[in-house]
Amino acid sequence: MAKFVPIDDILEFAVAREAESHQLYKVLADRAQNPAMRELILEFAAEELEHKAKLELELMKLGKVVREPEEPEEARDLADFDLARYIVDTGLPLHMDYEDLLLLGMKKEKAAFRLYIDLAAIVKDREARETLLSLAEEEARHKVQLEIDYDNLVRKGE
């Protein structure tokens, strides 16, 4: 028999991913050579905190107390909603070069986009669905911008 996955568990998982992405962007910004790109990445970091706050608001609407997110390796197995599909192995970002960090950022944004699209497809509350779709759109925008910076970086190396 399939196990029901509570939406609050999934939202808590998403909160943890946003906190993780915020930290990644801070590391990425520290490594950025181009001041304009550094500023853009810092904006992404701030937006990830905004995403986290929006998700926490959805949790509060469900009557849940917002708590600090679990570490990624401690994420609970939530059966039917395969959260493992949305986890990107971050490796050791402090030891990655800028190009590797950009690639990691693209993977994380793609996973976040998929998570929010998939969540939006299953939630019943219209307002929650709109929030999730809005977050998906922002994650897609982040991914495209990282791809542009990656392409520019690769072209310079040719």
C-alpha positions as CSV (number, residue, x, y, z in Angstrom):
1,M,0.0,0.0,0.0
2,A,1.3,3.4,-0.9
3,K,2.3,5.7,2.0
4,F,0.8,9.2,2.1
5,V,3.4,11.9,2.1
6,P,2.3,15.0,4.1
7,I,2.7,18.3,2.3
8,D,4.4,19.8,5.4
9,D,7.2,17.2,5.2
10,I,7.7,18.1,1.5
11,L,7.7,21.8,2.3
12,E,10.2,21.3,5.1
13,F,12.4,19.5,2.6
14,A,12.1,22.4,0.2
15,V,13.0,24.9,3.0
16,A,16.2,22.9,3.6
17,R,17.1,23.0,-0.1
18,E,16.6,26.8,-0.2
19,A,18.9,27.2,2.8
20,E,21.5,25.0,1.1
21,S,21.3,27.0,-2.1
22,H,21.7,30.2,-0.2
23,Q,25.0,28.9,1.2
24,L,26.2,27.7,-2.2
25,Y,25.5,31.1,-3.7
26,K,27.5,32.8,-1.0
27,V,30.5,30.6,-1.8
28,L,30.0,31.1,-5.6
29,A,29.9,34.9,-5.1
30,D,33.1,34.9,-3.2
31,R,34.7,33.1,-6.2
32,A,33.2,35.3,-9.0
33,Q,35.8,37.3,-10.8
34,N,33.4,39.6,-12.6
35,P,31.9,42.2,-10.1
36,A,28.6,42.3,-12.0
37,M,28.3,38.5,-11.9
38,R,29.3,38.6,-8.2
39,E,26.4,41.1,-7.5
40,L,24.0,39.0,-9.5
41,I,24.9,35.8,-7.5
42,L,24.5,37.7,-4.3
43,E,21.0,38.7,-5.5
44,F,20.4,35.0,-6.1
45,A,21.5,34.2,-2.5
46,A,19.1,36.8,-1.2
47,E,16.3,35.4,-3.4
48,E,16.9,31.9,-2.0
49,L,16.2,33.3,1.5
50,E,13.0,34.9,0.1
51,H,12.0,31.5,-1.3
52,K,12.7,29.9,2.1
53,A,10.5,32.5,3.8
54,K,7.7,31.9,1.3
55,L,7.9,28.2,2.0
56,E,8.0,28.8,5.7
57,L,4.9,30.9,5.4
58,E,3.1,28.0,3.6
59,L,4.1,25.8,6.5
60,M,2.7,28.3,9.0
61,K,-0.5,28.4,7.1
62,L,-0.7,24.7,7.8
63,G,-0.3,25.4,11.5
64,K,3.3,24.1,11.6
65,V,6.0,25.6,13.7
66,V,8.9,26.5,11.4
67,R,12.2,24.9,12.6
68,E,15.7,24.8,11.3
69,P,16.0,22.6,8.3
70,E,17.7,19.2,8.6
71,E,21.0,18.5,7.1
72,P,20.7,17.1,3.5
73,E,22.0,13.7,4.4
74,E,19.4,13.5,7.2
75,A,16.5,14.2,4.9
76,R,13.6,11.8,5.7
77,D,12.6,9.1,3.2
78,L,9.1,10.3,2.1
79,A,8.2,7.2,0.0
80,D,5.8,8.1,-2.8
81,F,7.2,11.6,-3.3
82,D,10.7,10.6,-4.2
83,L,12.6,13.5,-2.7
84,A,15.9,11.9,-3.6
85,R,15.2,13.1,-7.2
86,Y,15.6,16.6,-6.0
87,I,18.8,16.3,-4.1
88,V,22.0,17.4,-5.8
89,D,25.2,16.2,-4.3
90,T,27.1,19.4,-3.5
91,G,30.4,17.7,-3.0
92,L,32.9,20.1,-1.4
93,P,32.0,23.6,-2.7
94,L,34.8,25.3,-0.8
95,H,37.3,23.3,-2.9
96,M,35.6,23.7,-6.3
97,D,36.7,26.2,-8.9
98,Y,34.3,28.8,-10.2
99,E,33.3,26.7,-13.3
100,D,32.5,23.7,-11.1
101,L,30.4,25.9,-8.8
102,L,28.5,27.3,-11.8
103,L,27.7,23.7,-12.9
104,L,26.6,22.7,-9.4
105,G,24.4,25.8,-9.2
106,M,22.8,24.9,-12.6
107,K,22.0,21.4,-11.3
108,K,20.6,22.7,-8.0
109,E,18.4,25.2,-9.8
110,K,17.1,22.5,-12.2
111,A,16.3,20.2,-9.2
112,A,14.6,23.1,-7.4
113,F,12.5,23.9,-10.5
114,R,11.4,20.3,-10.8
115,L,10.6,20.1,-7.1
116,Y,8.3,23.2,-7.3
117,I,6.6,22.1,-10.5
118,D,5.9,18.6,-9.1
119,L,4.7,20.1,-5.8
120,A,2.4,22.5,-7.6
121,A,0.9,19.6,-9.5
122,I,-0.2,17.9,-6.2
123,V,-1.2,20.7,-3.8
124,K,-4.9,21.4,-3.6
125,D,-4.7,25.0,-2.2
126,R,-4.7,27.5,-5.1
127,E,-2.6,30.1,-3.2
128,A,0.1,27.5,-2.3
129,R,0.1,26.3,-6.0
130,E,0.7,29.9,-7.2
131,T,3.5,30.3,-4.7
132,L,5.1,27.1,-5.9
133,L,4.8,28.0,-9.5
134,S,6.3,31.5,-8.8
135,L,9.2,29.8,-7.1
136,A,9.7,27.4,-10.0
137,E,9.8,30.4,-12.4
138,E,12.5,32.1,-10.3
139,E,14.6,29.0,-10.1
140,A,14.4,28.6,-13.9
141,R,15.5,32.3,-14.2
142,H,18.5,31.5,-12.0
143,K,19.4,28.5,-14.0
144,V,19.4,30.4,-17.3
145,Q,21.5,33.2,-15.8
146,L,24.1,30.7,-14.5
147,E,24.1,29.0,-17.9
148,I,24.9,32.3,-19.6
149,D,27.7,33.0,-17.2
150,Y,29.0,29.5,-17.7
151,D,28.9,29.9,-21.5
152,N,30.8,33.2,-21.2
153,L,33.4,31.6,-19.0
154,V,33.9,28.6,-21.4
155,R,34.2,31.0,-24.4
156,K,36.9,32.9,-22.7
157,G,38.8,29.7,-22.1
158,E,38.7,28.7,-25.8
